[in-house]
Amino acid sequence: MRRLLALLVMLTGTVHAGDTLYLYNWNNYISDATVARFEAQCHCKVVQDYYSDNEEMLAKLAAGASGYDLIVPTGNAVEALIRSHQLRPLDKALLPHLKNIKPEFLNAFFDPGNRYSVPYAYTVTLIGYNVEKMRELNLPTDTWAVLFEPRYLAKLKGRVTVLDSQRELMAAAMRYLGYSVNDSDEAKWNRARDLILRAKPYWAAFNASSYIKELTVGNIWLAHGYSNDMYQAWRDAVKAGRPFHIGYSIPKEGAVLALDSMVLHKTGQHPVLAEQFIDFMLQGANSAELTNLIGSGNPNATAMRHIAPEIADNPAIFPPPGEIKHLEMLRDLDRWHRRVLNRIWIEIKLR
């Protein structure tokens, strides 16, 4: 039935006129122009709900939220959704443009064979900084040490923010200590906790929302954050004519790569329309629009010729092969390890 409907889509350009696609997405994670173009093509309407964290999205679904046709979770959240049997398998006959995805972004650990997920965009968690201030203070910008070591932080006290995310902050500490971001040994987690607690007095805040603005206006000189956010901070500082520049880099010890994918939720009522949307987003020009809007990494090979050179040539957004091998995707945790990490996180926040 879905393939028959797909044939009708290809012949007529519609599914059912007036259908509504319900998309559950990260905030500011698709261009308004892209949505409008898809709506015009399919004679449908796209309605979006937004989340700011994978845990928030998973909790909302666990609490009974339903009716979403498409969700755009990160790999470890895709893993959790597959494990809890919440996703609908893809019909790849409806996705002729899946061939556009770069091979290195297919067959990820969370969905071998891409039975449930199609890569959408990615970010790297890194450090962003005020170029002039870091140079003036003679501080390194290529290592997590600048975020964790008091000998550096003493020069930056009150001018540093870290992500308000237990997985991301612990991952940075684990990489600095020489461990995998997915190592769940409690003794190693405790060492990472102690490293964080030693650095915490020097930090201004745990901040996952306004650090872009704080960097752009010069209130913060060093921030732990996402590559697309740092691109936005750089762009905003240039547009505002600030007397300083925003730089950003992947620490030499390694970092997190977060691959977001499009998946079909079982409670969605419009799977064919959802797969039409997925294939629309797999077309190079459509995929590139998001990267040009926010500076996200792009797993689509045919998108590259449509991406602005200052983004496509940026090694912090599109890491070269030598850098990619030092990047890891976060894996989902079982219930016991979640409880342990939650306890450690509470201790970090309260002490």
Phi, psi and omega in degrees: 000317181295324181288325175297316178297322179297320177299319177298321178301312183294327182280324187248343182080008180226164168257279167228123181304132179093355176299153178242128175265125180259114185247126177252112194220164169294151179295140178058040184244021169200144181287139175301324180294323178296314179299314181298321180292320177294317179300319179293322182290320186260358182055045182228184177234140176252124177246128183247140162248157187233150171225160182246358183203142179302321180297323177297315180296314180297321180294320180295318178293320179296331180279357174114002177299138184212173176093002178280127177282318184228141174229154183235067183276164173280162188311312182294331177283326173300316178303315180294319181293322177293316182298327181267011174058042182261353187253153177262131178299149178280149170257099187291346174296338180269002186236065182297338182269008176299335179298344182284345182287135178298137184305326183292348179255005176261162177057040177293162184304328187279346181203072179303132181082358180049050178290329186241343192228148176234122181304139184243305181195168177215161174227160173244136177272123189212198176244137174246153189202160173278109188303312185294318180294316181294324178291317180299322182271000179057049182252145179287153179232019183236020185210148175293345180305325182294340179270338189240340187266124181304330182296334175267318185295334179302331179276350187240009189307129180080003182239021184233137171234151175235157181296138176275065184215118183299316182293317184290317181291318176297323179297317179298316179295319180295317179295320179297325179279356177093013181255161172292149177292343182257005175292123183249021176294125187296326179296322178289321175300321180293325176294319177296319176302313182296322177298316180295315181295327177293324182275335188308319181301340181271345184277148178280323186190159162270118191216116178246005187237312188252011184293335176299310180296318182298321176293317185296323182270353176093006178289328180244141181252344180214132181220140173268121185190195187260147185303320180292326177293320180292324175299317180296320178297316178300313182295317181295322179294321178295314181298325182278355180067036180296151179278023178211170182237150176259126175246165176203148185207157176271119180302144185296339180286346182111169186201183180266134168251124181251110179263117178265141184228156175269129180226155179261123177276143184298334183276354179294144184262357186227063183296325180291317176298321179297319179287332172297319178296315179303313182293326175301316181287343178280350177283134192308311183295322179291318179296320182294335184299321178294315180300317179291335179283314189236356179079027178284154171290155186228123181274006186261116184296321183283350177283336191301323182288348179260357186268138180303137184304323182293342175267311183299330182265005183272116184290345176278342177261317177241082184297140175291165184308323180295331178277322185301326182294344178265004181259145180229148171267138177291139176259157178292153178253148174285172187300319182295314180292329175299317179296318179298313182294323176299319179296317179296319181295318178299319178297318179298316184288327185272335183275000000 
